Amino acid sequence: CEYRINYTVLGDGVNLASRLEAANKPFGTVVLVAESTRSSLAANFAFRCVGKITVPGKSEVVAVHEPLFRSMLQPFATISMSSISCPLLNEGTPTLPGDPEVLNAWRMVPKATLEELTRLYEKGMEHYVAGDLSDAEKSFVRAAEVAPEDGPTKLLLQLSREGKKPGVRWDGVLRFEHK
């Protein structure tokens, strides 16, 4: 005799998780998490803020983060820079202890490259959040030179450029209109 169990999961958290999964494509990421998830995983992961979004069916703005390191899956994982911060929330992400080798969540990135990318990305994000799109663009252009395949850098560079166009009402929020 076979036994089958069928489950259905409902709720705002599941809806948001589904929308964040869909948001990976425009951000060029593999995993995105909301602030509540970032907070609960901060001891084991480092994150960078990739922006603010709204999802279909909700008017609430959500700060979105990309996990950068996976200390639970590797014997080492460290961020050797001061911190990766989210200016949208005005708080830093703690540095994880470990080996001087740096492991990006899904690909190896040389330590110097990651440090330079992080510095430029953070500077670009600070300008972006402040609405200084010209300086944000400059920082993201330089970050893209350091790491041309970095999805969040490419998207924020594009949004910085689009936000400067005449007649565009820019507020720094990326709105996803469709499920």
Protein Blocks (a to p, Z undefined) as FASTA:
>chain_A
ZZddddddedjklmmmmmmmmmmmmnopabdcdfklmmmmmmmpccddfbdcddehiabd
cdddddfbdfklpcbdcdfbfbdcdfklopacdddeddfbdcdfkbccdfklmmmmmmmm
mmmmmmmmnopaklmmmmmmmmmmmmmmlmklmmmmmmmmmmmpghiacehiacdfbZZ
